[in-house]
Amino acid sequence: MKVALISFTGEGANTCRKIEVGLRLNGHDSSAFGKDLFAEGAGILPLKSSLDEWTAAAFSKNEALIFVGACGIAVRAIAPYIKDKTVDPAVVVVDEKGKYAISLLSGHLGGANDITREIAEIVGAEPVITTATDLNHRFAVDDWAKKNHLRIGDMKLAKEISAAILRGETIGVASEFPIEGELPEQLQVITDEQDIQGRNVAADGEYPKIGYRISIHEENGPFDKTLHLIPRTVTIGMGCRKGISPEAVEELLEKVLKDHKLSVQSIERICSIDIKKEEAALKQLADKLGVPLQVFSAEELRQLDGEFTPSEFVSQITGVDNVCERAAVLGSQGELIVKKQARGGVTMAVAARTEKGGYRWKQQ
């Protein structure tokens, strides 16, 4: 985790340095700042800008901000930059003496609760965690999703599930992937979804009314209210003619995702052949999705074992009989789930990898 720390007093600078060293030893990329008067003596970086300027830069470039000082200073500093719990960094406040470490912002999704506990252990502080699920020792779906690298389909529904857990209701779980470990209290795994979909869940009361589904597909159910947790396990393999328009590439992607009920949030990379590494439409699509564009040589694609849709024309142009299917499988190290689709000078295939070991309820 990339972490920025700031302090305001002499004692605070020493505490700040202690936290920075501890975090670095734990594998974090941390940098600590303090006022000129105290920074050099504590061995941290001198603050060369205003607090507002420092906060603006740190808020956008770091995964966590640690304020060593008063809560009021931190609150006023971050207030103009807070957007949403899905994008805001973790914010933690530690008093200058290191007695308390307070999780202030983005406790679950941002990881503030976890790094608060980590800091508390480093300096011997009391961790202050105020999220309801943590206080009541209940399962938190957003925290678990983050630790398992799952995207949350609907934050409003995630809040409903948290509220239902706090009320003591049973929460259903359905998954396309293996689930390992001891099940937390109140969670009930449902395995026969066809059976569920054929019932009136609310009427017979046999199955939970609310729950979540771990899936790369955007399908309804199996519960009355279903929160989709989406793993990034899908690779899109693409081929196209030179100079293809970005619109043509996006149109085929949207069609394939819709036809196969695949979530766009499940995409982890786009793959193609190396002669397409500078293709503007592919680069633009990857940037829009926030995923890398990975390319392979014709030789790498040719060496891949499997049954792929051959094309003599493609072979003459690229030196390999199929680009999109081979690139998808090679990039994902998984299985082909959508064979070659073609439209308007673009070809596309989809492969998905299986999460090795599945998802664990309790992190080690």
N, C-alpha and C positions, 0 to 999 in steps of 0.2 A: 504494500500500500504506500502511495506517495503522500507524505505527511509534512505539513508546515506548522511550526510552532512559533509563538511570539510571547515575550514577557515584557514587563514594564518597570520592575524594581530590581535592586541588587539581589535580594534573596530569591526573587522570582526567576532571575537569570540563571542562578545556580540550579534551581529546581528544573528549569527548562532544559539545561544542559544534561542533567541526569536522565530526564525522560528521553531526550534525543538519543543519547548513547544506548539506553536500554532498547529503544525501538529499533535502532540500527542492528543491534545484536540479535534481535528477533526477526531480522530480515526485511524491515521496512526501509524505504528510501526517505529519510527524514532530514529536514534542515531547520535550524533554530535561529531566531532573531531576537534582539533586545535593543533597548535604547543605548546610544553611543556610550553613555556614562558607565554602563554596567556590562556591556557585551564583551569587551576585550578580556576583562578580568575573569569572566565565566567561560570563555572559550567558545562563544557563539558569534553569529554574524551581526554587525551593527545595522540597525534599521535606518535606511537611507531615504525613506519616503514617509508620508503621513500614514497613520493607521488606516485611514479609508482607502488610500491607494494600495497599501499592502494587502488589505482584505480583499479588495476587488480582484487583484491578480491571483492571490492564493485561492480564492473561492472557485475560480475557473480552471486552475491548473493542478489542483490537488484533490486527493480522495478524502483527506481528513485535515481539519484545522484544530490545533490545540492552543487555547488561550490560557496562559499562566497568569492569573490575576482575578479580578472581580467579574462575576457573572454579568453585571450591568455593562461593563466595557464590551464584553463579547456580544451581548444582545444588540447593543447600538451599532456595533461595527458590522455585523452580518445582516441586519434588518433589510437594507436596500437590495440585497442580492439573493434573498431566499425566493425560490421559485416553486419547487414541488419536491415531495419526498422521493420521487423516482430519479431525480437528477441532482439534488443538493448533496454536497459532501457531508461527511460526518463532522460534527462540531462538538468538542469536549472542552470543559473548563476545569482547570486545576488551580486551587488557591496557591499562593506563593510559598507557603510552608509545606505543601504537598500532603495536607491532611485529608482532602476530599478530591475525588475525581468525578465530575458530573457530566453525564451524557445529556447534551443539550439539544442536538438536532440530528435527524436521520438515524435514530437508534437502531432500527432493523436493516432497512435496505441500504443505508449508507455505512452501516457497520459501527456506529458510534458506541453502542452498548458493548460490543466485543473489545474495541480498542480502549474503552474506559476501564474495563476489567484488567486489561493488559497493563495500562498505565498504573493502575492502583497497585498491581503486583510489583511493578518496577520501583515505585517510590514508597511503598507501604501505606498507601492511602485507603480511605474508605470509598468504595465505588458507590455512586448514587445513580440508580437506574429507576426511572419513573414510568416506563411503559407498563400498561396494565397486565399484559400476558406474562411478563417477567416477574412482576410483583406477586402474581397469583400462581406462579410456576406452571403456566399453561403453554401449550403448543402455539407458536406464532407462525402463521403460514408465510408471511413476508420474509421473516428471518430465515426460515428453512429453505424457501425458494432461492434466496440469495446465496446461501451456502452450497446449494446444489446447482447453481448457475442456470436457474429456470427463470424465464420471463413471466411476469404476472399479466394475464390478459385483461383484467378489470380491477383497478385498485379500489373502486367503490365496493365491489362484491367481496374483495379481500377483507375490507373493514367489517362487512356484514358477517363473514365467517369468524373473524376474531371476536366480534360481539356475541355470536352464537356459542362459541367455545367458553367465553366468560360466563354465559348464562347456564352452562352445563349441558348444552345440547350435544347430541351425537353428530359427528361430521363424517360424511362419506368420502371415500377415496377410490378412484378408478385410475388405472395406469396402463399405458402401452409398454412400459418398461418394468423390469424387475424391481421390487422394493425389498430392501434388506433391513434387518435390525428389529428390535422390539418396538411394537406399535405404541405410540403415545396414548395416554388416556383420552377417551372420547372420539378417537378416530376408528372408523370401521371400513376395511377394505372390501370393495365389491368386485367380484371377478366375472360374474355372468351378466354382462351388460345387455345382452339381448333379452334376458328375462326381466331386467329392470325396465327396459323401454316398453315392454308389453304390459306393464302394470300401472295402476293408478297409485303412485307412491304416497300421495297425501291421504288417500282413502284407507289403504290397508295398513299403513304405518309400519310395515315390515322393514323398509329401507329408509335411510336418512333423506330428509327433504332438501338438504343443502350439502354441498361438498365440492371437491375439486377433482379435476382430471388431468393427469400428466400425459400430454399428447402433442404431436406435431400437427395434428389435424384440427380443423375448426368445425367440429361437429357438435350438435346440440346434445344435451344430456350428459350422463345418464340421470342426473338429479333434477328436481324442480328448478333449483338454482345451482348452476355448475360454473365454478371458477376454473378457467383453463390456465395451467402452468405449462409453459412451452420451453422445451429444451432446444438449444441451438445445435442440432445434429444433422442438418440438411445442407447438402452441397448442390449448387446449380452448375451443371456443365453446359457451356455455350459455344456455338460456332456461328459465324456470320460472314456475310460478304463485306469486303472492304468499304469503309465509309458509310456503313449502315446508320440510319438515324436512331437517336436515343429512344424516340417514340416507338419505333418498330420493336426494339428490344424489350421495352417495358410492357408493351401490349401482349407479347407472347408470354412473358413471365406472369402477368396478371391472369391471363387465360388459363395457363397450366395450373397455377395455384388455385384458382376458382374451381376448375374441373375436377381437381383431385382433393379439394377441401384442405389444402395445406396452408398453414399459417406463415405469413411473410416473416414473422418474428422467429421462425425456426431456422432461418437461413444463416449459416455461419461463414460461408465463403462462396465465391464464384470462380469457376475454373475454366481454362481454355488452353489452346495450344500457344506456344511462345511467339509465333508470328502475329498473334493478336494482343500482345502485351501493351501496345500503345493505341489500341483501338478505342477511340474516344467514347463511343456509346457504352462499351463494357466498363471502362473506367468510371464513367459518370454514374452508371447503375450501381456499381460497387460503392462509390462514395455516398450515393443516396441511401443505400441500405446500411451503411456503416460497417461494411465487411471488406476483407481483403480480396483482391483479384490475384489469383494464383495461376501460373502458367507452367506447362510442361513441354518438353521437346517431343517431336514426332517419335523419336526412338523410345522415350519413356512411355508414351501412349501405346506404341506397338507391342511393347513387351508385356503389357497387362493381359493376363489370362481371363477368358470369359467369352460369352456369346454377345456380340454387339451387332447392331444394324449396319451392314457394310454399304459403302457408296464408292463406286469407281471414280466419280467426279471428284469427290473429296480426297480420295487417295492421290489423284493426279495433282491436285492443288497443294496438298499439305504433306503428302508422304505417309499418311496413315488413313485406314479405311473409314474411321469414325472418330470425330473429335468430341462431341458433346457427351455421349455416353461414357466413353473411356475417361474423359477428364473428370466427370462427376464421380465415378467410382474410385479413381486414383486419388482424387482430392479428399474424398470422405473416408477412404479406407473402410467403406461399408458396402451396402448392397444397392443395386439399381431398383428404384421404386416407380419411376416413370421413364419409359423408354423414349427414344428420339421423337420429338415433336418439331414440326417445321411450319414456318409461316413468314411470308414476306422477306425472304432472304436471311432468316434467323433460324437456327436449330437449337434445341434445348432438351436436356434430360435431367433427371433428379435422382440423387442417391442419398442414402441416410445411413449413419452409423448407429450402432446400438451402444448405449452407455455401458461400458464394461463394469460389471459389478452392480449395476443398477443404482438406485438412490437409497441412501441410508437415512433412517429417522434420526439417529443420534450421531453427530459428527465425532470422529476420534480426535 
